[in-house]
Amino acid sequence: MLLDGRLTLTSSIAERTVKSFVMSRKNFLFCDTAKGADASALCFSMIETAKRNGLDPFGYLLFLLQELPKLGKPPAEEPLERIFPWSNTIPVYRHLT
């Protein structure tokens, strides 16, 4: 039982996060392979994670596409940590204002 009346019982943050998936569900019809579905899920995950960490999603994806090839195949764990959306090393201009 929740006794603190100052807390709100709402799931609106989760509902807003899922809304983009619901709005795009017709586009998922074109994911006719498992690889296509995995790629769509990965893109949505990166975009939503960027938003939750205060980053501009387009700018962050552009940053990733520029930086990931520089890390080699397969990238080591330490360089990957520097480009995670919660990292302090993400350029300031990639953040939402």
Protein Blocks (a to p, Z undefined) as FASTA:
>chain_A
ZZbfkbccdfklmmmmmmmmmmmmmmmmmmmbfklmmmmmmmmmmmmmmmmnopafklmm
mmmmmmmmmnopaddfklmmmmgmkbckbcfklpcZZ
